[in-house]
Amino acid sequence: MASLLFAQDTTALPPAFLLTAEFDELRDEGEAYSRKLIESGNLVQVRRYLGAIHGFFAMRRILRLPTQRE
């Protein structure tokens, strides 16, 4: 399985922005990866959009953009 969550060394990576959605089946993995990056000393910004599904950001013309939780 290929996943950045299983990377051996996550130190000295560039700043990251991770966007997750409340009802995304990959949300927990994305947020776990963000914690791993933070614990390795990387600069990370994480945003979870409440009420959103996977891929919602590309559907802005169809869906009303949900609120974010910091």
All heavy atoms as a GROMACS GRO file, in nm:
protein
  564
    1MET      N    1   0.084  -0.117   0.000
    1MET     CA    2   0.000   0.000   0.000
    1MET      C    3   0.089   0.124   0.000
    1MET      O    4   0.183   0.134   0.078
    1MET     CB    5  -0.090   0.000   0.123
    1MET     CG    6  -0.169   0.128   0.135
    1MET     SD    7  -0.241   0.158   0.298
    1MET     CE    8  -0.380   0.052   0.296
    2ALA      N    9   0.061   0.217  -0.086
    2ALA     CA   10   0.135   0.342  -0.092
    2ALA      C   11   0.059   0.449  -0.013
    2ALA      O   12  -0.056   0.479  -0.042
    2ALA     CB   13   0.153   0.387  -0.235
    3SER      N   14   0.123   0.502   0.088
    3SER     CA   15   0.061   0.605   0.170
    3SER      C   16   0.170   0.687   0.237
    3SER      O   17   0.263   0.630   0.296
    3SER     CB   18  -0.030   0.544   0.276
    3SER     OG   19  -0.076   0.645   0.364
    4LEU      N   20   0.158   0.818   0.230
    4LEU     CA   21   0.255   0.904   0.298
    4LEU      C   22   0.251   0.885   0.448
    4LEU      O   23   0.348   0.913   0.518
    4LEU     CB   24   0.227   1.050   0.263
    4LEU     CG   25   0.252   1.088   0.117
    4LEU    CD1   26   0.203   1.229   0.091
    4LEU    CD2   27   0.399   1.075   0.083
    5LEU      N   28   0.141   0.835   0.500
    5LEU     CA   29   0.128   0.811   0.643
    5LEU      C   30   0.232   0.709   0.691
    5LEU      O   31   0.275   0.712   0.805
    5LEU     CB   32  -0.013   0.762   0.675
    5LEU     CG   33  -0.050   0.745   0.822
    5LEU    CD1   34  -0.028   0.874   0.900
    5LEU    CD2   35  -0.194   0.701   0.834
    6PHE      N   36   0.277   0.620   0.601
    6PHE     CA   37   0.375   0.517   0.638
    6PHE      C   38   0.519   0.557   0.607
    6PHE      O   39   0.609   0.475   0.619
    6PHE     CB   40   0.341   0.386   0.566
    6PHE     CG   41   0.205   0.334   0.603
    6PHE    CD1   42   0.109   0.316   0.505
    6PHE    CD2   43   0.173   0.303   0.734
    6PHE    CE1   44  -0.017   0.268   0.538
    6PHE    CE2   45   0.046   0.256   0.767
    6PHE     CZ   46  -0.048   0.238   0.669
    7ALA      N   47   0.543   0.682   0.570
    7ALA     CA   48   0.679   0.728   0.540
    7ALA      C   49   0.766   0.713   0.665
    7ALA      O   50   0.723   0.745   0.776
    7ALA     CB   51   0.676   0.872   0.493
    8GLN      N   52   0.887   0.667   0.646
    8GLN     CA   53   0.979   0.648   0.758
    8GLN      C   54   1.030   0.779   0.814
    8GLN      O   55   1.043   0.796   0.934
    8GLN     CB   56   1.098   0.561   0.713
    8GLN     CG   57   1.058   0.420   0.674
    8GLN     CD   58   1.007   0.340   0.792
    8GLN    OE1   59   1.061   0.348   0.902
    8GLN    NE2   60   0.902   0.264   0.772
    9ASP      N   61   1.062   0.873   0.725
    9ASP     CA   62   1.122   1.000   0.768
    9ASP      C   63   1.039   1.116   0.714
    9ASP      O   64   1.031   1.136   0.593
    9ASP     CB   65   1.265   1.009   0.717
    9ASP     CG   66   1.336   1.136   0.763
    9ASP    OD1   67   1.284   1.206   0.852
    9ASP    OD2   68   1.445   1.164   0.710
   10THR      N   69   0.976   1.191   0.803
   10THR     CA   70   0.897   1.307   0.762
   10THR      C   71   0.955   1.437   0.816
   10THR      O   72   0.886   1.536   0.826
   10THR     CB   73   0.750   1.291   0.807
   10THR    OG1   74   0.747   1.274   0.948
   10THR    CG2   75   0.682   1.176   0.738
   11THR      N   76   1.083   1.436   0.848
   11THR     CA   77   1.148   1.557   0.896
   11THR      C   78   1.192   1.643   0.779
   11THR      O   79   1.213   1.594   0.668
   11THR     CB   80   1.272   1.525   0.982
   11THR    OG1   81   1.363   1.447   0.905
   11THR    CG2   82   1.233   1.448   1.107
   12ALA      N   83   1.203   1.772   0.802
   12ALA     CA   84   1.256   1.869   0.704
   12ALA      C   85   1.177   1.871   0.573
   12ALA      O   86   1.233   1.892   0.467
   12ALA     CB   87   1.403   1.843   0.677
   13LEU      N   88   1.046   1.853   0.581
   13LEU     CA   89   0.962   1.863   0.462
   13LEU      C   90   0.913   2.007   0.446
   13LEU      O   91   0.912   2.084   0.543
   13LEU     CB   92   0.843   1.768   0.474
   13LEU     CG   93   0.877   1.618   0.470
   13LEU    CD1   94   0.752   1.534   0.492
   13LEU    CD2   95   0.944   1.582   0.338
   14PRO      N   96   0.872   2.045   0.326
   14PRO     CA   97   0.822   2.182   0.307
   14PRO      C   98   0.690   2.201   0.382
   14PRO      O   99   0.623   2.104   0.418
   14PRO     CB  100   0.801   2.192   0.156
   14PRO     CG  101   0.791   2.052   0.107
   14PRO     CD  102   0.871   1.969   0.202
   15PRO      N  103   0.651   2.326   0.405
   15PRO     CA  104   0.523   2.352   0.471
   15PRO      C  105   0.409   2.282   0.397
   15PRO      O  106   0.412   2.267   0.275
   15PRO     CB  107   0.508   2.504   0.462
   15PRO     CG  108   0.648   2.555   0.450
   15PRO     CD  109   0.721   2.450   0.370
   16ALA      N  110   0.309   2.239   0.473
   16ALA     CA  111   0.198   2.164   0.415
   16ALA      C  112   0.064   2.224   0.457
   16ALA      O  113   0.050   2.277   0.567
   16ALA     CB  114   0.204   2.018   0.459
   17PHE      N  115  -0.033   2.214   0.367
   17PHE     CA  116  -0.172   2.250   0.396
   17PHE      C  117  -0.256   2.127   0.368
   17PHE      O  118  -0.255   2.075   0.257
   17PHE     CB  119  -0.218   2.366   0.308
   17PHE     CG  120  -0.363   2.399   0.327
   17PHE    CD1  121  -0.407   2.465   0.441
   17PHE    CD2  122  -0.457   2.362   0.233
   17PHE    CE1  123  -0.540   2.494   0.460
   17PHE    CE2  124  -0.591   2.390   0.250
   17PHE     CZ  125  -0.633   2.456   0.364
   18LEU      N  126  -0.326   2.076   0.470
   18LEU     CA  127  -0.411   1.959   0.453
   18LEU      C  128  -0.556   1.998   0.473
   18LEU      O  129  -0.593   2.051   0.577
   18LEU     CB  130  -0.371   1.849   0.552
   18LEU     CG  131  -0.241   1.781   0.513
   18LEU    CD1  132  -0.129   1.826   0.603
   18LEU    CD2  133  -0.258   1.633   0.515
   19LEU      N  134  -0.637   1.968   0.373
   19LEU     CA  135  -0.779   1.999   0.375
   19LEU      C  136  -0.854   1.867   0.389
   19LEU      O  137  -0.831   1.775   0.312
   19LEU     CB  138  -0.817   2.067   0.243
   19LEU     CG  139  -0.964   2.100   0.226
   19LEU    CD1  140  -0.985   2.244   0.269
   19LEU    CD2  141  -1.003   2.084   0.081
   20THR      N  142  -0.940   1.858   0.490
   20THR     CA  143  -1.020   1.737   0.508
   20THR      C  144  -1.168   1.775   0.511
   20THR      O  145  -1.204   1.890   0.532
   20THR     CB  146  -0.983   1.662   0.637
   20THR    OG1  147  -1.010   1.744   0.750
   20THR    CG2  148  -0.837   1.620   0.637
   21ALA      N  149  -1.251   1.675   0.491
   21ALA     CA  150  -1.396   1.693   0.491
   21ALA      C  151  -1.456   1.601   0.598
   21ALA      O  152  -1.410   1.488   0.615
   21ALA     CB  153  -1.454   1.659   0.354
   22GLU      N  154  -1.556   1.649   0.667
   22GLU     CA  155  -1.616   1.574   0.777
   22GLU      C  156  -1.661   1.434   0.735
   22GLU      O  157  -1.641   1.337   0.808
   22GLU     CB  158  -1.735   1.651   0.834
   22GLU     CG  159  -1.801   1.582   0.951
   22GLU     CD  160  -1.917   1.662   1.008
   22GLU    OE1  161  -1.970   1.752   0.941
   22GLU    OE2  162  -1.957   1.631   1.122
   23PHE      N  163  -1.721   1.420   0.618
   23PHE     CA  164  -1.775   1.291   0.576
   23PHE      C  165  -1.690   1.226   0.467
   23PHE      O  166  -1.741   1.156   0.380
   23PHE     CB  167  -1.919   1.307   0.529
   23PHE     CG  168  -2.009   1.358   0.639
   23PHE    CD1  169  -2.068   1.482   0.630
   23PHE    CD2  170  -2.031   1.282   0.753
   23PHE    CE1  171  -2.150   1.529   0.732
   23PHE    CE2  172  -2.112   1.329   0.856
   23PHE     CZ  173  -2.172   1.452   0.845
   24ASP      N  174  -1.560   1.246   0.472
   24ASP     CA  175  -1.466   1.186   0.377
   24ASP      C  176  -1.410   1.058   0.438
   24ASP      O  177  -1.364   1.058   0.552
   24ASP     CB  178  -1.353   1.284   0.348
   24ASP     CG  179  -1.258   1.237   0.240
   24ASP    OD1  180  -1.259   1.118   0.205
   24ASP    OD2  181  -1.182   1.320   0.190
   25GLU      N  182  -1.414   0.949   0.362
   25GLU     CA  183  -1.362   0.823   0.412
   25GLU      C  184  -1.211   0.828   0.436
   25GLU      O  185  -1.156   0.743   0.506
   25GLU     CB  186  -1.398   0.707   0.318
   25GLU     CG  187  -1.341   0.719   0.179
   25GLU     CD  188  -1.425   0.803   0.083
   25GLU    OE1  189  -1.527   0.862   0.123
   25GLU    OE2  190  -1.388   0.808  -0.034
   26LEU      N  191  -1.142   0.928   0.383
   26LEU     CA  192  -0.998   0.944   0.402
   26LEU      C  193  -0.962   1.050   0.506
   26LEU      O  194  -0.844   1.079   0.528
   26LEU     CB  195  -0.932   0.979   0.268
   26LEU     CG  196  -0.952   0.878   0.156
   26LEU    CD1  197  -0.895   0.930   0.025
   26LEU    CD2  198  -0.890   0.744   0.194
   27ARG      N  199  -1.062   1.107   0.571
   27ARG     CA  200  -1.039   1.216   0.668
   27ARG      C  201  -0.942   1.177   0.779
   27ARG      O  202  -0.846   1.248   0.807
   27ARG     CB  203  -1.171   1.260   0.730
   27ARG     CG  204  -1.154   1.374   0.831
   27ARG     CD  205  -1.273   1.389   0.923
   27ARG     NE  206  -1.279   1.273   1.012
   27ARG     CZ  207  -1.392   1.220   1.056
   27ARG    NH1  208  -1.509   1.270   1.022
   27ARG    NH2  209  -1.390   1.116   1.136
   28ASP      N  210  -0.966   1.064   0.843
   28ASP     CA  211  -0.883   1.024   0.957
   28ASP      C  212  -0.737   1.004   0.917
   28ASP      O  213  -0.646   1.043   0.990
   28ASP     CB  214  -0.937   0.898   1.023
   28ASP     CG  215  -1.072   0.921   1.089
   28ASP    OD1  216  -1.107   1.039   1.115
   28ASP    OD2  217  -1.143   0.822   1.114
   29GLU      N  218  -0.714   0.944   0.800
   29GLU     CA  219  -0.578   0.923   0.753
   29GLU      C  220  -0.509   1.057   0.724
   29GLU      O  221  -0.392   1.075   0.756
   29GLU     CB  222  -0.576   0.835   0.628
   29GLU     CG  223  -0.607   0.690   0.655
   29GLU     CD  224  -0.757   0.659   0.662
   29GLU    OE1  225  -0.840   0.753   0.655
   29GLU    OE2  226  -0.790   0.541   0.675
   30GLY      N  227  -0.582   1.150   0.664
   30GLY     CA  228  -0.525   1.282   0.635
   30GLY      C  229  -0.488   1.356   0.762
   30GLY      O  230  -0.381   1.418   0.771
   31GLU      N  231  -0.574   1.348   0.861
   31GLU     CA  232  -0.546   1.417   0.987
   31GLU      C  233  -0.436   1.347   1.066
   31GLU      O  234  -0.357   1.412   1.134
   31GLU     CB  235  -0.675   1.433   1.066
   31GLU     CG  236  -0.769   1.531   0.996
   31GLU     CD  237  -0.904   1.548   1.059
   31GLU    OE1  238  -0.933   1.485   1.163
   31GLU    OE2  239  -0.984   1.627   1.004
   32ALA      N  240  -0.427   1.215   1.054
   32ALA     CA  241  -0.316   1.142   1.118
   32ALA      C  242  -0.184   1.181   1.054
   32ALA      O  243  -0.082   1.199   1.124
   32ALA     CB  244  -0.338   0.991   1.108
   33TYR      N  245  -0.183   1.197   0.922
   33TYR     CA  246  -0.062   1.240   0.853
   33TYR      C  247  -0.022   1.381   0.896
   33TYR      O  248   0.096   1.408   0.919
   33TYR     CB  249  -0.080   1.232   0.702
   33TYR     CG  250   0.043   1.274   0.624
   33TYR    CD1  251   0.163   1.205   0.640
   33TYR    CD2  252   0.040   1.381   0.537
   33TYR    CE1  253   0.276   1.244   0.570
   33TYR    CE2  254   0.153   1.419   0.466
   33TYR     CZ  255   0.270   1.350   0.484
   33TYR     OH  256   0.383   1.388   0.415
   34SER      N  257  -0.118   1.468   0.913
   34SER     CA  258  -0.086   1.604   0.957
   34SER      C  259  -0.023   1.601   1.097
   34SER      O  260   0.073   1.673   1.124
   34SER     CB  261  -0.209   1.695   0.953
   34SER     OG  262  -0.302   1.658   1.052
   35ARG      N  263  -0.076   1.517   1.185
   35ARG     CA  264  -0.017   1.504   1.319
   35ARG      C  265   0.126   1.451   1.311
   35ARG      O  266   0.215   1.497   1.383
   35ARG     CB  267  -0.103   1.414   1.408
   35ARG     CG  268  -0.231   1.479   1.454
   35ARG     CD  269  -0.303   1.397   1.559
   35ARG     NE  270  -0.342   1.264   1.512
   35ARG     CZ  271  -0.454   1.240   1.443
   35ARG    NH1  272  -0.539   1.338   1.414
   35ARG    NH2  273  -0.482   1.117   1.405
   36LYS      N  274   0.149   1.355   1.223
   36LYS     CA  275   0.283   1.299   1.205
   36LYS      C  276   0.380   1.408   1.158
   36LYS      O  277   0.493   1.417   1.207
   36LYS     CB  278   0.278   1.184   1.105
   36LYS     CG  279   0.411   1.116   1.084
   36LYS     CD  280   0.396   0.995   0.994
   36LYS     CE  281   0.528   0.921   0.983
   36LYS     NZ  282   0.512   0.790   0.920
   37LEU      N  283   0.337   1.490   1.064
   37LEU     CA  284   0.422   1.599   1.015
   37LEU      C  285   0.453   1.699   1.127
   37LEU      O  286   0.567   1.743   1.143
   37LEU     CB  287   0.355   1.672   0.899
   37LEU     CG  288   0.343   1.596   0.768
   37LEU    CD1  289   0.264   1.678   0.667
   37LEU    CD2  290   0.481   1.562   0.712
   38ILE      N  291   0.351   1.734   1.205
   38ILE     CA  292   0.369   1.829   1.315
   38ILE      C  293   0.466   1.773   1.419
   38ILE      O  294   0.556   1.841   1.465
   38ILE     CB  295   0.233   1.865   1.379
   38ILE    CG1  296   0.149   1.947   1.280
   38ILE    CG2  297   0.252   1.939   1.511
   38ILE    CD1  298   0.004   1.961   1.318
   39GLU      N  299   0.448   1.645   1.453
   39GLU     CA  300   0.536   1.581   1.551
   39GLU      C  301   0.681   1.574   1.502
   39GLU      O  302   0.774   1.569   1.582
   39GLU     CB  303   0.486   1.441   1.584
   39GLU     CG  304   0.357   1.443   1.665
   39GLU     CD  305   0.289   1.308   1.674
   39GLU    OE1  306   0.343   1.209   1.621
   39GLU    OE2  307   0.180   1.303   1.733
   40SER      N  308   0.700   1.576   1.369
   40SER     CA  309   0.834   1.575   1.311
   40SER      C  310   0.893   1.714   1.298
   40SER      O  311   1.002   1.732   1.246
   40SER     CB  312   0.832   1.509   1.172
   40SER     OG  313   0.794   1.375   1.182
   41GLY      N  314   0.818   1.816   1.344
   41GLY     CA  315   0.868   1.952   1.343
   41GLY      C  316   0.839   2.032   1.218
   41GLY      O  317   0.898   2.139   1.197
   42ASN      N  318   0.750   1.984   1.134
   42ASN     CA  319   0.715   2.054   1.012
   42ASN      C  320   0.606   2.158   1.037
   42ASN      O  321   0.528   2.146   1.130
   42ASN     CB  322   0.667   1.954   0.906
   42ASN     CG  323   0.776   1.858   0.866
   42ASN    OD1  324   0.871   1.894   0.800
   42ASN    ND2  325   0.763   1.734   0.911
   43LEU      N  326   0.602   2.258   0.951
   43LEU     CA  327   0.499   2.360   0.956
   43LEU      C  328   0.377   2.308   0.880
   43LEU      O  329   0.386   2.278   0.761
   43LEU     CB  330   0.549   2.490   0.893
   43LEU     CG  331   0.453   2.608   0.892
   43LEU    CD1  332   0.414   2.647   1.034
   43LEU    CD2  333   0.517   2.725   0.820
   44VAL      N  334   0.264   2.296   0.950
   44VAL     CA  335   0.144   2.235   0.892
   44VAL      C  336   0.021   2.316   0.929
   44VAL      O  337   0.007   2.359   1.043
   44VAL     CB  338   0.125   2.090   0.941
   44VAL    CG1  339   0.002   2.027   0.879
   44VAL    CG2  340   0.248   2.007   0.914
   45GLN      N  341  -0.067   2.335   0.832
   45GLN     CA  342  -0.198   2.396   0.854
   45GLN      C  343  -0.303   2.293   0.815
   45GLN      O  344  -0.293   2.234   0.708
   45GLN     CB  345  -0.211   2.520   0.766
   45GLN     CG  346  -0.269   2.637   0.836
   45GLN     CD  347  -0.280   2.757   0.744
   45GLN    OE1  348  -0.288   2.746   0.623
   45GLN    NE2  349  -0.282   2.872   0.805
   46VAL      N  350  -0.400   2.271   0.901
   46VAL     CA  351  -0.504   2.170   0.876
   46VAL      C  352  -0.641   2.237   0.885
   46VAL      O  353  -0.667   2.313   0.978
   46VAL     CB  354  -0.497   2.055   0.979
   46VAL    CG1  355  -0.598   1.947   0.946
   46VAL    CG2  356  -0.358   1.996   0.986
   47ARG      N  357  -0.727   2.209   0.790
   47ARG     CA  358  -0.865   2.260   0.792
   47ARG      C  359  -0.959   2.144   0.763
   47ARG      O  360  -0.942   2.072   0.666
   47ARG     CB  361  -0.887   2.366   0.684
   47ARG     CG  362  -0.805   2.491   0.702
   47ARG     CD  363  -0.862   2.576   0.816
   47ARG     NE  364  -0.789   2.698   0.830
   47ARG     CZ  365  -0.686   2.717   0.913
   47ARG    NH1  366  -0.645   2.619   0.988
   47ARG    NH2  367  -0.626   2.832   0.919
   48ARG      N  368  -1.060   2.128   0.851
   48ARG     CA  369  -1.166   2.029   0.826
   48ARG      C  370  -1.294   2.106   0.796
   48ARG      O  371  -1.334   2.193   0.872
   48ARG     CB  372  -1.189   1.941   0.948
   48ARG     CG  373  -1.303   1.841   0.923
   48ARG     CD  374  -1.352   1.774   1.048
   48ARG     NE  375  -1.249   1.687   1.105
   48ARG     CZ  376  -1.267   1.619   1.217
   48ARG    NH1  377  -1.381   1.630   1.284
   48ARG    NH2  378  -1.171   1.542   1.264
   49TYR      N  379  -1.358   2.072   0.685
   49TYR     CA  380  -1.484   2.135   0.648
   49TYR      C  381  -1.599   2.047   0.695
   49TYR      O  382  -1.612   1.932   0.654
   49TYR     CB  383  -1.492   2.160   0.498
   49TYR     CG  384  -1.416   2.284   0.458
   49TYR    CD1  385  -1.278   2.282   0.441
   49TYR    CD2  386  -1.482   2.406   0.442
   49TYR    CE1  387  -1.208   2.396   0.407
   49TYR    CE2  388  -1.413   2.520   0.408
   49TYR     CZ  389  -1.277   2.515   0.391
   49TYR     OH  390  -1.208   2.629   0.358
   50LEU      N  391  -1.681   2.102   0.786
   50LEU     CA  392  -1.795   2.029   0.842
   50LEU      C  393  -1.905   2.014   0.738
   50LEU      O  394  -1.929   2.104   0.658
   50LEU     CB  395  -1.847   2.103   0.965
   50LEU     CG  396  -1.745   2.124   1.078
   50LEU    CD1  397  -1.807   2.202   1.192
   50LEU    CD2  398  -1.690   1.991   1.126
   51GLY      N  399  -1.970   1.899   0.739
   51GLY     CA  400  -2.080   1.873   0.648
   51GLY      C  401  -2.038   1.841   0.507
   51GLY      O  402  -2.123   1.824   0.420
   52ALA      N  403  -1.908   1.832   0.482
   52ALA     CA  404  -1.858   1.812   0.345
   52ALA      C  405  -1.826   1.665   0.319
   52ALA      O  406  -1.796   1.588   0.410
   52ALA     CB  407  -1.734   1.897   0.322
   53ILE      N  408  -1.827   1.628   0.189
   53ILE     CA  409  -1.794   1.493   0.145
   53ILE      C  410  -1.662   1.498   0.067
   53ILE      O  411  -1.613   1.605   0.031
   53ILE     CB  412  -1.904   1.435   0.055
   53ILE    CG1  413  -1.924   1.524  -0.068
   53ILE    CG2  414  -2.034   1.416   0.134
   53ILE    CD1  415  -2.018   1.467  -0.173
   54HIS      N  416  -1.607   1.381   0.040
   54HIS     CA  417  -1.484   1.372  -0.039
   54HIS      C  418  -1.503   1.441  -0.174
   54HIS      O  419  -1.603   1.421  -0.240
   54HIS     CB  420  -1.447   1.224  -0.060
   54HIS     CG  421  -1.321   1.205  -0.136
   54HIS    ND1  422  -1.198   1.207  -0.075
   54HIS    CD2  423  -1.297   1.185  -0.268
   54HIS    CE1  424  -1.105   1.188  -0.165
   54HIS    NE2  425  -1.162   1.175  -0.282
   55GLY      N  426  -1.407   1.522  -0.211
   55GLY     CA  427  -1.412   1.590  -0.341
   55GLY      C  428  -1.498   1.714  -0.344
   55GLY      O  429  -1.519   1.772  -0.450
   56PHE      N  430  -1.547   1.759  -0.228
   56PHE     CA  431  -1.640   1.872  -0.227
   56PHE      C  432  -1.580   1.999  -0.284
   56PHE      O  433  -1.650   2.081  -0.343
   56PHE     CB  434  -1.689   1.900  -0.084
   56PHE     CG  435  -1.591   1.977   0.000
   56PHE    CD1  436  -1.601   2.114   0.012
   56PHE    CD2  437  -1.487   1.911   0.066
   56PHE    CE1  438  -1.510   2.186   0.089
   56PHE    CE2  439  -1.397   1.981   0.143
   56PHE     CZ  440  -1.408   2.120   0.154
   57PHE      N  441  -1.449   2.017  -0.268
   57PHE     CA  442  -1.388   2.143  -0.309
   57PHE      C  443  -1.400   2.166  -0.459
   57PHE      O  444  -1.411   2.279  -0.505
   57PHE     CB  445  -1.241   2.147  -0.266
   57PHE     CG  446  -1.186   2.285  -0.252
   57PHE    CD1  447  -1.226   2.367  -0.147
   57PHE    CD2  448  -1.096   2.334  -0.344
   57PHE    CE1  449  -1.175   2.494  -0.134
   57PHE    CE2  450  -1.045   2.462  -0.331
   57PHE     CZ  451  -1.085   2.542  -0.226
   58ALA      N  452  -1.402   2.058  -0.536
   58ALA     CA  453  -1.417   2.068  -0.681
   58ALA      C  454  -1.563   2.086  -0.722
   58ALA      O  455  -1.592   2.107  -0.839
   58ALA     CB  456  -1.359   1.943  -0.748
   59MET      N  457  -1.655   2.078  -0.628
   59MET     CA  458  -1.799   2.085  -0.657
   59MET      C  459  -1.860   2.217  -0.611
   59MET      O  460  -1.978   2.224  -0.582
   59MET     CB  461  -1.871   1.971  -0.586
   59MET     CG  462  -1.825   1.835  -0.622
   59MET     SD  463  -1.915   1.714  -0.523
   59MET     CE  464  -1.801   1.579  -0.527
   60ARG      N  465  -1.782   2.322  -0.604
   60ARG     CA  466  -1.832   2.448  -0.550
   60ARG      C  467  -1.950   2.505  -0.627
   60ARG      O  468  -2.032   2.575  -0.571
   60ARG     CB  469  -1.720   2.551  -0.542
   60ARG     CG  470  -1.621   2.517  -0.434
   60ARG     CD  471  -1.522   2.626  -0.414
   60ARG     NE  472  -1.434   2.633  -0.529
   60ARG     CZ  473  -1.334   2.717  -0.541
   60ARG    NH1  474  -1.309   2.803  -0.446
   60ARG    NH2  475  -1.256   2.716  -0.647
   61ARG      N  476  -1.960   2.475  -0.755
   61ARG     CA  477  -2.074   2.526  -0.832
   61ARG      C  478  -2.202   2.447  -0.804
   61ARG      O  479  -2.311   2.495  -0.830
   61ARG     CB  480  -2.043   2.521  -0.981
   61ARG     CG  481  -1.936   2.621  -1.019
   61ARG     CD  482  -1.915   2.622  -1.166
   61ARG     NE  483  -1.817   2.725  -1.199
   61ARG     CZ  484  -1.762   2.738  -1.314
   61ARG    NH1  485  -1.791   2.654  -1.412
   61ARG    NH2  486  -1.675   2.832  -1.338
   62ILE      N  487  -2.186   2.328  -0.751
   62ILE     CA  488  -2.301   2.241  -0.723
   62ILE      C  489  -2.342   2.250  -0.577
   62ILE      O  490  -2.460   2.259  -0.544
   62ILE     CB  491  -2.267   2.094  -0.758
   62ILE    CG1  492  -2.231   2.082  -0.906
   62ILE    CG2  493  -2.382   2.002  -0.722
   62ILE    CD1  494  -2.171   1.948  -0.942
   63LEU      N  495  -2.244   2.248  -0.488
   63LEU     CA  496  -2.269   2.247  -0.345
   63LEU      C  497  -2.246   2.384  -0.283
   63LEU      O  498  -2.163   2.461  -0.330
   63LEU     CB  499  -2.174   2.148  -0.277
   63LEU     CG  500  -2.180   2.003  -0.323
   63LEU    CD1  501  -2.071   1.923  -0.253
   63LEU    CD2  502  -2.315   1.943  -0.294
   64ARG      N  503  -2.315   2.410  -0.177
   64ARG     CA  504  -2.287   2.530  -0.098
   64ARG      C  505  -2.164   2.498  -0.014
   64ARG      O  506  -2.157   2.394   0.052
   64ARG     CB  507  -2.406   2.562  -0.009
   64ARG     CG  508  -2.395   2.695   0.060
   64ARG     CD  509  -2.522   2.728   0.131
   64ARG     NE  510  -2.556   2.617   0.220
   64ARG     CZ  511  -2.625   2.630   0.331
   64ARG    NH1  512  -2.671   2.748   0.367
   64ARG    NH2  513  -2.653   2.527   0.406
   65LEU      N  514  -2.062   2.584  -0.015
   65LEU     CA  515  -1.939   2.561   0.057
   65LEU      C  516  -1.966   2.555   0.207
   65LEU      O  517  -2.020   2.650   0.264
   65LEU     CB  518  -1.838   2.671   0.025
   65LEU     CG  519  -1.694   2.644   0.063
   65LEU    CD1  520  -1.639   2.524  -0.012
   65LEU    CD2  521  -1.607   2.765   0.033
   66PRO      N  522  -1.931   2.442   0.271
   66PRO     CA  523  -1.955   2.429   0.415
   66PRO      C  524  -1.859   2.516   0.496
   66PRO      O  525  -1.764   2.570   0.444
   66PRO     CB  526  -1.930   2.281   0.441
   66PRO     CG  527  -1.845   2.235   0.330
   66PRO     CD  528  -1.872   2.324   0.213
   67THR      N  529  -1.885   2.520   0.625
   67THR     CA  530  -1.799   2.598   0.715
   67THR      C  531  -1.677   2.516   0.752
   67THR      O  532  -1.678   2.394   0.743
   67THR     CB  533  -1.875   2.637   0.842
   67THR    OG1  534  -1.920   2.517   0.907
   67THR    CG2  535  -1.994   2.724   0.811
   68GLN      N  536  -1.573   2.583   0.794
   68GLN     CA  537  -1.452   2.513   0.835
   68GLN      C  538  -1.436   2.515   0.985
   68GLN      O  539  -1.488   2.603   1.052
   68GLN     CB  540  -1.329   2.573   0.768
   68GLN     CG  541  -1.297   2.713   0.812
   68GLN     CD  542  -1.173   2.764   0.742
   68GLN    OE1  543  -1.109   2.696   0.666
   68GLN    NE2  544  -1.140   2.888   0.767
   69ARG      N  545  -1.367   2.417   1.036
   69ARG     CA  546  -1.338   2.409   1.179
   69ARG      C  547  -1.186   2.410   1.192
   69ARG      O  548  -1.118   2.339   1.122
   69ARG     CB  549  -1.391   2.279   1.236
   69ARG     CG  550  -1.358   2.264   1.383
   69ARG     CD  551  -1.379   2.122   1.425
   69ARG     NE  552  -1.279   2.039   1.360
   69ARG     CZ  553  -1.202   1.953   1.424
   69ARG    NH1  554  -1.216   1.933   1.550
   69ARG    NH2  555  -1.112   1.881   1.361
   70GLU      N  556  -1.137   2.491   1.281
   70GLU     CA  557  -0.991   2.498   1.299
   70GLU      C  558  -0.948   2.418   1.418
   70GLU      O  559  -1.018   2.394   1.508
   70GLU     CB  560  -0.948   2.642   1.313
   70GLU     CG  561  -0.982   2.718   1.188
   70GLU     CD  562  -0.908   2.848   1.178
   70GLU    OE1  563  -0.796   2.858   1.230
   70GLU    OE2  564  -0.962   2.940   1.118
   0.00000   0.00000   0.00000
